Amino acid sequence: MREYNLKTRFMSLIDCFVPHQRQAEMLRSEACVRSATVVEGPFAATSTIRRIASEASAEYTLLYTKDSELSLVHYALERMLQVAGDTGAAMLYSDRFHVKGGERTPAPVIDCQEGALRDDFDFGGLLLYRTDALKEAVSRMTREYSFAALYDLRLKVSQKGTLEHIGEYLYSEIELDERSSGEKLFDYVDPKNRGVQVEMEEAVTEHLKAIGGYLEPVFRDVDFSEGSFPVEASVVIPCRNRVRTIGDAIRSALSQEAPFEFNVIVVDDNSTDGTVDVIKSFAGEPRLVYIAQDPSYHAIGGNWNAAIHHPLCGRFALQLDSDDMYSDTGVVKRFVEAFYEQRCAMVVGTYRITDFNLNPLPPFVVDHKEWTEANGRNNALRVNGFGAPRGFWVPLLRKLNFPTTKYGEDYAVALRISRHYRIGRIWDVMYNCRRWDDNSDGHLTIDRVNANNYYKDRIRTWELRARIAENSSK
């Protein structure tokens, strides 16, 4: 009987680098693996990435960046090599399974678009690089990061090569972070992560400069005398099926005190749970404007459009979500003062995370202190939001409109405004963001999270292309 050595078939094409010995031992048994090295130091450090680049000499370099157990599907690495050869991709990643409590569930990822500049983009733990692309990218690293090295590597590799998503489940990993989507939502603004955020901003700014997408801090002026308005400001509350909270939101808005006229525009999108009855209980309040949407599709963006185009809308439209409350009675006044003082087309405040009963929850105050006038609109392509509550200059908003979506509509408009106009900030807490069992982003499925992230990445891609084109035309 003739023996056949699988290792000769694949010519040991991959050098592997992993954080633990058990992962290295598993990978060494793979036919196409030449070596599997346990890495000293964190993958997030530039010094570690430099060391990997200097030691890698096979055609491809595999990184497994997580502490969790790794289990490969049969012939998974061979499949990655096959796709790598067919596409010439600089980096490849795939769908995988999560294992929780012994139960295996699909954990698909999404395509990485050119605007997918989030530093928390989920590639999974298994990354296959073409070694020459890895070494070339590392040769252009000019900063020594403690937290942003993998992010820096990915951005630099993408500048000269493609990142290929293999939509096949090629491995399993034990999920270590078992929090819900709602619990993970505020990680990027947690004050304890601020040092990480500073490095990530440096990396994305360098990337934007390299690809022509960086914007200098030069802004267009706003003319607040433009247009005629019945009131100075309108608090806009879009809602659907918020019978438990809409009354609190309306009372919070109507309790505001200001030396100018303002109103409260409530847009109900065909609620069926008694929300309309609560709204109508305020019928004797002359400052309340009630808009009942027709049965066609509107989503949050469409409800905002109905408010800002209403003839009773004020010069400034101020956000109040239907399950949240302003922090005090001076929020509307501070919003309007900020517009005039900072000469901006949009103002973003600071909010506090609370439970339903307004008891503070971690990370407590979310202030987006990473924002700077000089670089905020560039860094906005990396982070998942601008903050809240938000206020808008209505003449500009009526030209742009919100996209008719129920997720990312505010981010899309804010990015578009930031391309040309200054965005002002208020660092005082203006808003209590209540986290409760009916939050729309509290317990999302992985498919919903992926769809949301994919859409925001599309928004970033369109905005990035527009900025590159505008810079090229100058």
Residue pairs with C-beta under 8 A, 6 or more apart in sequence:
6 31
7 31
9 31
10 31
10 32
10 78
10 81
11 32
12 32
12 33
12 34
12 58
13 32
13 34
13 58
13 59
13 60
13 81
14 30
14 32
14 33
14 34
14 58
14 59
14 60
14 61
14 62
14 77
14 81
14 128
15 33
15 34
15 35
15 36
15 37
15 55
15 56
15 57
15 58
15 60
15 61
15 62
15 131
16 24
16 27
16 33
16 35
16 36
16 37
16 61
16 62
16 63
16 64
17 36
17 37
17 39
17 52
17 55
17 56
17 61
17 62
17 63
17 64
18 24
18 27
18 36
18 37
18 38
18 39
18 63
18 64
18 70
19 38
19 39
19 43
19 64
19 65
19 66
19 67
20 38
20 67
21 38
22 69
23 36
23 64
23 69
23 70
24 36
24 37
24 38
25 36
26 70
26 71
26 72
27 33
27 36
27 62
27 64
27 70
28 35
28 36
30 72
30 77
31 78
32 77
32 78
32 81
33 62
33 77
34 58
35 58
37 55
39 48
39 51
39 52
40 48
40 51
41 47
41 48
41 51
42 48
42 146
43 49
43 63
43 65
43 149
43 150
44 145
44 146
44 147
44 148
44 149
44 150
45 145
45 146
45 147
45 149
46 141
46 143
46 144
46 145
46 146
46 149
46 152
47 144
48 149
49 138
49 141
49 149
49 150
49 152
49 153
50 138
50 141
52 61
52 63
52 134
53 61
53 134
53 135
53 138
56 131
56 134
56 135
57 131
58 131
59 130
59 131
60 81
60 84
60 128
60 129
60 130
60 131
61 128
61 129
61 130
61 131
61 134
62 77
62 126
62 127
62 128
62 129
63 126
63 127
63 128
63 129
64 70
64 125
64 126
64 127
65 125
65 127
65 150
66 125
66 173
66 176
67 176
68 125
68 173
68 174
68 175
68 176
69 99
69 173
69 174
70 125
70 126
70 171
70 172
70 173
71 171
71 172
71 173
72 170
72 171
73 169
73 170
73 171
73 172
76 94
76 170
76 171
77 128
79 166
79 168
79 170
80 92
80 94
80 128
80 166
80 170
81 128
83 89
83 92
83 164
83 166
84 92
84 128
84 130
84 164
87 162
87 164
88 130
88 161
88 162
89 130
89 161
89 162
89 163
89 164
90 129
90 130
90 133
90 157
90 158
90 160
90 161
90 162
90 163
91 127
91 128
91 129
91 130
91 133
91 154
91 157
91 158
91 161
91 162
91 163
91 164
92 127
92 128
92 163
92 164
92 165
92 166
93 109
93 123
93 124
93 126
93 127
93 128
93 163
93 164
93 165
93 166
94 109
94 124
94 126
94 165
94 166
94 167
94 168
94 169
94 170
94 171
95 106
95 107
95 108
95 109
95 124
95 166
95 167
95 168
95 169
95 170
96 107
96 109
96 124
96 125
96 126
96 169
96 170
96 171
96 172
96 173
97 104
97 105
97 106
97 107
97 169
97 171
97 172
97 173
98 104
98 105
98 106
98 107
98 172
98 173
98 174
98 175
99 105
99 172
99 173
99 174
99 175
100 174
100 175
100 178
104 172
106 169
106 446
107 124
107 175
107 446
108 167
108 169
108 446
108 447
108 450
109 122
109 123
109 124
109 165
109 450
110 122
110 165
110 450
110 453
110 454
110 457
111 165
111 454
112 121
112 123
112 158
112 163
112 165
112 457
113 457
113 458
113 460
113 461
114 158
114 461
114 464
114 465
115 381
115 457
115 458
115 459
115 460
115 461
115 462
115 463
115 464
115 465
116 457
116 460
116 461
117 155
117 204
117 207
117 381
117 382
117 460
117 464
118 382
118 383
118 384
118 453
118 456
118 457
119 148
119 151
119 200
119 203
119 204
119 382
120 187
120 188
120 384
121 154
121 453
122 453
123 154
124 171
124 173
125 173
126 170
126 171
129 157
130 161
133 157
133 160
133 161
134 153
134 157
136 160
137 153
137 156
137 157
137 159
137 160
138 153
138 156
140 156
141 149
141 152
141 153
141 156
142 206
143 152
143 202
143 203
143 206
145 152
145 199
145 202
145 203
146 195
146 199
147 195
147 196
147 199
147 200
148 196
148 199
148 200
148 202
148 203
151 200
151 203
151 204
152 203
152 206
154 163
155 203
155 204
155 206
155 207
156 207
157 163
159 207
159 210
159 211
177 184
180 442
180 443
180 444
181 441
181 442
181 443
181 444
181 448
181 449
182 435
182 439
182 441
182 442
182 443
182 444
185 441
186 353
186 363
186 366
187 193
188 197
188 383
188 384
189 363
189 366
189 367
189 368
189 370
189 387
190 362
190 363
191 363
192 363
194 369
194 370
197 370
198 370
200 382
201 370
201 375
201 379
201 382
204 378
204 379
204 381
204 382
205 214
205 375
205 378
205 379
208 214
208 378
208 381
211 468
212 468
212 471
212 472
213 378
213 381
213 464
213 467
213 468
213 471
214 378
214 467
214 471
215 377
215 378
215 419
215 467
215 471
217 373
217 374
217 375
219 420
219 421
219 422
220 420
220 421
221 343
222 343
222 344
222 345
222 393
222 396
222 421
222 422
224 315
224 339
224 340
224 393
226 395
227 315
227 394
227 395
229 313
229 314
229 315
229 394
230 261
230 263
230 311
230 312
230 314
231 260
231 261
231 262
231 263
231 312
231 314
231 315
232 258
232 260
232 261
232 262
232 314
232 315
232 316
232 336
233 258
233 260
233 262
233 314
233 315
233 316
233 317
233 318
233 332
233 335
233 336
233 391
234 262
234 263
234 264
234 265
234 289
234 307
234 312
234 313
234 314
234 316
234 317
234 318
234 394
235 253
235 256
235 262
235 263
235 264
235 265
235 318
235 319
235 320
235 332
236 265
236 267
236 304
236 307
236 308
236 317
236 318
236 319
236 320
237 246
237 249
237 250
237 253
237 264
237 265
237 266
237 267
237 320
237 321
237 322
238 267
238 269
238 300
238 303
238 304
238 307
238 321
238 322
239 246
239 249
239 266
239 267
239 268
239 269
239 271
239 275
239 279
239 303
239 322
240 268
240 269
240 270
240 271
240 275
240 322
241 271
241 272
241 273
241 275
242 249
242 271
242 273
242 275
242 322
242 323
242 438
243 271
243 273
243 274
243 275
243 277
243 278
244 323
244 438
245 322
245 323
245 324
245 434
246 266
246 275
246 278
246 279
246 322
247 278
247 281
248 325
249 320
249 321
249 322
249 323
249 324
249 325
250 264
250 266
250 278
250 279
250 282
250 288
252 320
252 325
252 326
253 264
253 320
253 326
253 332
254 264
254 282
254 285
254 287
254 288
255 326
255 329
256 262
256 326
256 329
256 330
256 331
256 332
256 333
257 329
257 330
257 333
258 330
258 332
258 333
258 336
259 333
260 336
261 314
262 287
262 314
262 332
263 287
263 288
263 289
263 312
263 314
264 285
264 287
264 288
264 289
265 289
265 291
265 307
265 310
265 312
265 313
266 279
266 288
266 289
266 290
266 291
267 291
267 293
267 303
267 304
267 306
267 307
268 275
268 276
268 279
268 290
268 291
268 292
268 293
269 293
269 298
269 299
269 302
269 303
270 293
270 295
276 292
279 290
280 290
282 288
283 290
289 310
289 312
291 303
291 306
291 307
291 310
293 302
293 303
293 306
297 404
298 306
298 404
299 404
299 405
299 406
299 409
300 402
300 405
300 406
300 407
300 409
301 401
301 402
301 403
301 404
301 405
301 406
301 409
302 402
302 404
304 317
304 402
304 409
305 401
305 402
305 404
307 313
307 317
308 317
308 392
308 394
308 397
308 398
309 398
313 394
314 394
315 393
315 394
315 395
316 335
316 336
316 339
316 391
316 392
316 393
316 394
317 391
317 392
317 394
317 397
318 331
318 332
318 335
318 389
318 390
318 391
318 392
319 388
319 389
319 390
319 391
319 410
320 326
320 389
320 431
321 388
321 433
323 434
323 436
323 438
323 439
324 351
324 389
324 431
324 432
324 433
324 434
325 358
325 431
325 432
325 434
326 332
326 389
326 430
326 431
326 432
327 352
327 429
327 430
327 431
327 432
328 430
331 349
331 389
331 430
331 431
334 349
334 426
334 428
334 430
335 347
335 349
335 391
335 426
335 430
338 344
338 347
338 391
338 424
338 425
338 426
339 347
339 391
339 393
339 424
341 424
342 422
342 424
342 425
343 422
344 393
344 421
344 422
344 423
344 424
345 392
345 393
345 396
345 417
345 421
345 422
345 423
346 390
346 391
346 392
346 393
346 414
346 417
346 418
346 421
346 423
346 424
347 390
347 391
347 423
347 424
347 425
347 426
348 368
348 371
348 386
348 387
348 388
348 389
348 390
348 391
348 414
348 423
348 424
348 425
348 426
349 387
349 388
349 389
349 390
349 391
349 425
349 426
349 428
349 429
349 430
349 431
350 365
350 366
350 367
350 368
350 387
350 426
350 427
350 428
350 429
350 430
350 431
351 365
351 366
351 387
351 388
351 389
351 429
351 430
351 431
351 432
351 433
352 360
352 364
352 365
352 366
352 429
352 431
352 432
352 433
353 360
353 361
353 362
353 363
353 364
353 365
353 366
353 433
353 435
354 360
354 361
354 432
354 433
354 434
354 435
355 361
355 434
355 435
355 436
356 434
356 435
356 436
358 432
358 434
361 435
365 429
366 387
366 433
367 387
367 427
368 386
368 387
368 425
369 427
370 379
370 383
371 379
371 386
371 387
371 423
371 425
372 379
373 422
376 418
376 423
377 415
377 418
377 419
377 423
380 386
380 414
380 415
380 418
381 415
381 460
381 463
381 464
384 411
384 456
385 410
385 411
386 410
386 411
386 414
386 418
386 423
388 431
388 433
389 430
389 431
390 410
390 414
392 413
392 417
396 417
396 421
397 413
400 413
400 416
400 417
401 413
402 409
402 410
402 412
402 413
403 409
403 412
403 413
405 412
405 455
406 440
407 440
407 452
407 455
407 456
408 452
408 455
408 456
408 459
411 456
411 459
412 459
414 423
415 459
415 460
415 463
416 463
417 423
419 463
419 466
419 467
419 470
435 442
436 442
441 452
444 452
